Amino acid sequence: MLQQTQVRTVIPYFRRFMARFPDVQALADADLDTVLHQWTGLGYYARARNLHRAARRIRDEHGGRIPDGLEQLRDLPGIGRSTAGAILALSRNRPHPILDGNVKRVLSRYHAVAGWPGQRRVEERLWELAARYTPKRRAAAYTQAIMDLGATVCTRARPACGECPVAAGCAARRRGQQSQFPGKKPARTLPVRQTCFTILENDAGRVLLQRRPPAGIWGGLWSFPECPADADVAAWIKRSFGSKVYGLRRETPLRHTFSHFHLDITPVRAVLRAPADAIRDEGDVVWVDPGRDLNLGVAAPVKKILESLSQSNDGR
């Protein structure tokens, strides 16, 4: 959860997740929908899918015990060099270096390592430094300490250098250039894509959700059927679901931003002319009540629209 999300955001999700899945066996035995539901709102859903896949492999290939070898851990879905090192350092006290965002910031400033850490040469230099400082003894204490140093003292903005226990040796501080390290990611303009969410309502007031493909954005999550932004929506619905609609109404567009593009979403509400059971709950489609807890994994904009539908229905 901490790979791409701040600690204060993660804490309530982590507590709920651990209450629902207290061990690897519980996580492995759960279905993906249940796991994604617990993850809804954290984003980067590939992390949840990988965590679930890793738990099942641990159950099926490792007797339910998390491997204690670096390469065995890195072979599991979603676990890279830094995460594997953190697992072994913190849980087994093994001297494996880590290089999360906090550690990159501390090392970049302490040694004034120029450049964006996403560049290969910069990352390799930071790994060299991380390995140099990781002690043979008390690796767990050191690993936790350097992560906490970056998270609470050597922060991205306004670092508390007066409280830093290693400030005397920090090259960036001596130069008065703390804000210049680590180097910024090269700026680029994010492209904008367009899509249309079709919000199909039946005569019982329920709306249709469709499971997305396992790969790609929001992989495996439930979403409103999505049609091209320039499509004839009524004709697209007829082709896709064999039903005519009435009351077609475009709602206020919303924007969802991913790491590499903006997605402008136009929700279009439509009521099916066919009977309520014309499209059955089976396979990758399901009818849901917007006002109830779905126990399904849905993307943030889908959740937002469902909440808006629930409020509008309550106001009728």
C-alpha positions as CSV (number, residue, x, y, z in Angstrom):
1,M,0.0,0.0,0.0
2,L,2.9,2.4,0.7
3,Q,4.5,1.9,-2.6
4,Q,2.6,4.8,-4.2
5,T,0.5,6.2,-1.4
6,Q,1.3,8.4,1.6
7,V,1.2,6.9,5.1
8,R,-1.6,9.1,6.4
9,T,-3.8,7.9,3.5
10,V,-2.9,4.3,3.9
11,I,-3.5,3.8,7.7
12,P,-7.3,3.4,7.6
13,Y,-7.1,1.2,4.5
14,F,-4.4,-0.9,6.1
15,R,-6.4,-1.4,9.3
16,R,-9.5,-2.5,7.4
17,F,-7.5,-4.7,5.1
18,M,-5.8,-6.5,7.9
19,A,-9.1,-6.9,9.8
20,R,-10.6,-8.6,6.7
21,F,-7.4,-10.5,5.7
22,P,-5.4,-11.2,8.9
23,D,-2.9,-13.6,7.3
24,V,-1.7,-14.9,3.9
25,Q,-4.2,-17.8,3.9
26,A,-7.2,-15.5,4.4
27,L,-6.0,-13.3,1.6
28,A,-5.3,-16.2,-0.8
29,D,-8.7,-17.8,-0.1
30,A,-10.6,-14.6,-0.8
31,D,-12.0,-13.8,-4.2
32,L,-10.6,-10.9,-6.2
33,D,-13.8,-8.9,-6.0
34,T,-13.5,-8.9,-2.2
35,V,-9.9,-7.8,-2.3
36,L,-10.5,-5.0,-4.8
37,H,-13.4,-3.8,-2.7
38,Q,-11.1,-3.3,0.3
39,W,-8.7,-1.5,-2.0
40,T,-11.2,0.9,-3.6
41,G,-10.0,4.5,-3.3
42,L,-6.3,3.7,-3.0
43,G,-5.7,3.6,-6.8
44,Y,-3.0,1.8,-8.7
45,Y,-5.2,-1.4,-8.6
46,A,-2.5,-3.6,-10.1
47,R,-0.9,-3.5,-6.6
48,A,-4.0,-5.2,-5.2
49,R,-4.2,-7.8,-8.0
50,N,-0.5,-8.6,-7.6
51,L,-0.9,-8.9,-3.8
52,H,-3.7,-11.3,-4.2
53,R,-1.8,-13.4,-6.8
54,A,1.3,-13.4,-4.6
55,A,-0.7,-14.6,-1.6
56,R,-2.1,-17.5,-3.7
57,R,1.3,-18.5,-4.9
58,I,2.6,-18.4,-1.3
59,R,-0.3,-20.7,-0.3
60,D,0.1,-23.0,-3.3
61,E,3.9,-23.1,-3.8
62,H,5.4,-22.2,-0.4
63,G,3.1,-24.0,2.0
64,G,1.6,-20.8,3.2
65,R,4.9,-19.4,4.4
66,I,6.4,-16.2,3.0
67,P,9.8,-17.1,1.3
68,D,12.9,-15.9,3.1
69,G,15.1,-15.7,0.1
70,L,15.6,-12.5,-1.9
71,E,15.2,-14.0,-5.3
72,Q,12.2,-16.1,-4.2
73,L,10.5,-13.0,-3.0
74,R,11.3,-11.0,-6.1
75,D,9.8,-13.8,-8.2
76,L,6.4,-13.1,-6.6
77,P,4.0,-10.7,-8.4
78,G,4.4,-7.1,-7.5
79,I,7.6,-7.5,-5.4
80,G,10.7,-5.7,-6.7
81,R,14.1,-5.3,-5.3
82,S,13.3,-2.6,-2.7
83,T,10.1,-4.3,-1.4
84,A,11.9,-7.7,-1.1
85,G,14.8,-6.0,0.7
86,A,12.4,-4.3,3.1
87,I,10.5,-7.5,3.9
88,L,13.7,-9.3,4.7
89,A,15.3,-6.4,6.6
90,L,12.3,-5.6,8.7
91,S,10.9,-9.1,9.4
92,R,14.2,-11.2,9.4
93,N,16.8,-8.5,10.3
94,R,18.7,-9.4,7.1
95,P,21.1,-6.8,5.7
96,H,19.4,-6.1,2.4
97,P,19.2,-2.5,1.2
98,I,16.0,-0.7,0.3
99,L,15.4,2.3,-1.9
100,D,11.9,3.7,-1.5
101,G,11.0,7.3,-2.0
102,N,12.1,8.4,1.4
103,V,15.4,6.7,1.3
104,K,16.1,8.1,-2.2
105,R,15.5,11.6,-0.8
106,V,17.8,11.2,2.2
107,L,20.6,9.7,0.2
108,S,20.2,12.2,-2.7
109,R,20.5,15.2,-0.3
110,Y,23.2,13.7,1.9
111,H,25.5,13.1,-1.0
112,A,24.1,15.8,-3.4
113,V,23.4,13.2,-6.0
114,A,22.3,15.2,-9.0
115,G,19.5,14.1,-11.4
116,W,16.1,12.5,-11.2
117,P,16.2,9.1,-9.4
118,G,14.2,7.6,-12.2
119,Q,17.2,7.9,-14.5
120,R,19.2,4.7,-14.6
121,R,22.6,6.2,-13.7
122,V,21.1,8.1,-10.7
123,E,19.2,5.0,-9.5
124,E,22.4,2.9,-9.7
125,R,24.3,5.4,-7.7
126,L,21.6,5.5,-5.0
127,W,21.6,1.7,-4.8
128,E,25.4,1.7,-4.3
129,L,24.9,4.2,-1.4
130,A,22.0,2.2,0.1
131,A,24.1,-1.0,0.1
132,R,27.0,0.8,1.6
133,Y,25.1,2.2,4.6
134,T,22.9,-0.9,5.4
135,P,24.6,-2.5,8.4
136,K,25.3,-6.2,8.9
137,R,23.8,-6.0,12.3
138,R,20.5,-4.4,13.3
139,A,19.4,-4.1,9.7
140,A,15.7,-3.8,10.8
141,A,16.4,-0.9,13.1
142,Y,18.4,0.9,10.4
143,T,15.9,0.3,7.7
144,Q,13.0,1.6,9.8
145,A,15.1,4.6,10.9
146,I,16.1,5.8,7.4
147,M,12.5,5.4,6.1
148,D,11.2,7.4,9.1
149,L,14.0,10.0,8.7
150,G,12.8,10.7,5.2
151,A,9.1,10.6,6.1
152,T,9.2,12.9,9.1
153,V,12.4,15.0,9.0
154,C,14.0,15.0,5.5
155,T,10.6,15.8,3.9
156,R,10.0,16.8,0.3
157,A,9.1,20.4,1.3
158,R,10.6,22.3,4.2
159,P,12.9,19.6,5.6
160,A,13.5,20.0,9.4
161,C,17.3,20.1,9.1
162,G,17.6,21.4,12.7
163,E,16.2,18.1,13.9
164,C,18.2,15.8,11.6
165,P,20.7,13.6,13.4
166,V,23.0,13.5,10.3
167,A,22.7,17.1,9.3
168,A,26.4,17.9,9.9
169,G,27.4,15.6,7.0
170,C,24.7,16.6,4.5
171,A,26.1,18.0,1.3
172,A,22.8,19.6,0.2
173,R,22.5,21.4,3.5
174,R,26.0,22.7,3.4
175,R,25.2,24.2,0.0
176,G,21.8,25.5,1.0
177,Q,20.3,23.4,-1.8
178,Q,18.0,21.0,-0.1
179,S,15.2,21.8,-2.4
180,Q,17.3,20.8,-5.5
181,F,17.7,17.2,-4.4
182,P,16.5,14.8,-5.5
183,G,16.2,16.1,-9.0
184,K,12.7,16.7,-10.4
185,K,11.1,14.4,-12.9
186,P,11.2,16.0,-16.3
187,A,8.0,17.9,-16.9
188,R,5.7,16.8,-19.6
189,T,2.2,17.7,-20.7
190,L,-0.2,14.8,-20.0
191,P,-2.4,13.9,-23.0
192,V,-6.2,13.9,-22.6
193,R,-8.4,11.0,-23.6
194,Q,-12.2,11.0,-23.8
195,T,-14.7,8.3,-22.9
196,C,-18.4,7.9,-22.1
197,F,-19.8,6.0,-19.1
198,T,-23.3,4.6,-20.0
199,I,-25.4,4.5,-16.8
200,L,-28.1,2.0,-17.6
201,E,-31.1,2.0,-15.2
202,N,-33.8,-0.7,-15.1
203,D,-37.4,-0.2,-13.9
204,A,-36.3,-1.2,-10.4
205,G,-33.9,1.8,-10.1
206,R,-30.8,-0.4,-10.3
207,V,-27.9,0.4,-12.6
208,L,-25.7,-1.9,-14.6
209,L,-22.0,-2.5,-13.9
210,Q,-19.7,-4.5,-16.0
211,R,-16.4,-6.1,-15.0
212,R,-13.4,-4.6,-16.9
213,P,-10.7,-6.8,-18.5
214,P,-8.0,-8.0,-16.2
215,A,-5.3,-5.9,-17.9
216,G,-5.3,-2.2,-18.5
217,I,-6.7,0.7,-16.5
218,W,-8.9,-0.4,-13.6
219,G,-8.2,-4.0,-14.5
220,G,-10.6,-6.4,-12.9
221,L,-12.8,-3.7,-11.4
222,W,-16.5,-3.1,-11.9
223,S,-17.4,0.0,-14.0
224,F,-20.2,1.4,-16.0
225,P,-20.2,0.1,-19.6
226,E,-17.9,2.3,-21.5
227,C,-18.4,3.5,-25.1
228,P,-16.4,5.8,-27.3
229,A,-16.9,9.5,-26.6
230,D,-18.0,10.2,-30.2
231,A,-20.4,7.2,-30.5
232,D,-24.2,7.3,-30.9
233,V,-24.9,6.2,-27.3
234,A,-28.4,4.8,-27.9
235,A,-27.2,2.8,-31.0
236,W,-24.1,1.6,-29.1
237,I,-26.3,0.4,-26.2
238,K,-28.7,-1.4,-28.6
239,R,-25.8,-3.2,-30.3
240,S,-24.1,-4.1,-27.0
241,F,-27.0,-5.1,-24.9
242,G,-29.9,-5.7,-27.4
243,S,-32.1,-3.1,-25.7
244,K,-33.5,0.2,-26.6
245,V,-33.4,3.1,-24.1
246,Y,-35.3,6.3,-23.3
247,G,-34.6,9.3,-21.2
248,L,-31.1,9.6,-22.5
249,R,-29.4,12.4,-20.5
250,R,-25.8,13.6,-20.4
251,E,-24.5,14.5,-17.0
252,T,-21.7,16.8,-15.9
253,P,-18.4,15.5,-17.2
254,L,-15.6,14.7,-14.7
255,R,-11.8,14.3,-15.1
256,H,-9.8,11.4,-13.6
257,T,-6.0,11.8,-13.8
258,F,-3.7,8.8,-14.1
259,S,0.1,9.0,-13.9
260,H,0.4,9.2,-17.7
261,F,-2.8,10.8,-19.0
262,H,-6.0,12.6,-18.1
263,L,-9.3,10.8,-18.7
264,D,-12.4,13.1,-19.3
265,I,-15.5,11.1,-18.6
266,T,-19.0,12.0,-19.8
267,P,-21.7,10.1,-17.8
268,V,-24.8,9.4,-19.8
269,R,-27.9,8.1,-18.0
270,A,-30.4,6.0,-19.9
271,V,-33.4,3.9,-18.9
272,L,-33.9,0.5,-20.6
273,R,-37.1,0.0,-22.5
274,A,-36.8,-3.7,-22.1
275,P,-38.1,-5.6,-18.9
276,A,-35.8,-5.5,-15.8
277,D,-34.6,-9.0,-16.4
278,A,-33.6,-8.4,-20.1
279,I,-30.0,-8.3,-19.1
280,R,-29.3,-10.9,-16.4
281,D,-26.9,-10.9,-13.5
282,E,-24.3,-13.3,-14.9
283,G,-20.7,-13.5,-15.9
284,D,-19.3,-10.0,-16.2
285,V,-22.4,-7.9,-15.7
286,V,-24.4,-7.2,-12.5
287,W,-27.3,-4.9,-11.5
288,V,-26.6,-2.9,-8.3
289,D,-28.5,-0.6,-6.0
290,P,-26.4,2.7,-6.0
291,G,-27.4,3.3,-2.3
292,R,-25.9,0.0,-0.9
293,D,-22.5,-1.2,-0.1
294,L,-21.7,-3.3,-3.2
295,N,-18.8,-5.4,-1.8
296,L,-17.3,-5.0,-5.2
297,G,-14.1,-3.3,-6.4
298,V,-14.9,-0.1,-8.2
299,A,-12.7,2.7,-9.5
300,A,-12.8,6.1,-7.8
301,P,-14.9,7.9,-10.5
302,V,-17.4,5.0,-10.6
303,K,-17.8,5.2,-6.8
304,K,-18.3,9.0,-7.0
305,I,-21.0,8.6,-9.6
306,L,-22.8,5.8,-7.7
307,E,-22.8,8.1,-4.6
308,S,-24.3,10.9,-6.7
309,L,-27.0,8.6,-8.0
310,S,-27.9,7.5,-4.5
311,Q,-28.2,11.1,-3.4
312,S,-30.4,12.0,-6.4
313,N,-32.6,9.0,-5.8
314,D,-33.0,9.9,-2.1
315,G,-34.1,13.4,-3.2
316,R,-36.9,12.2,-5.4
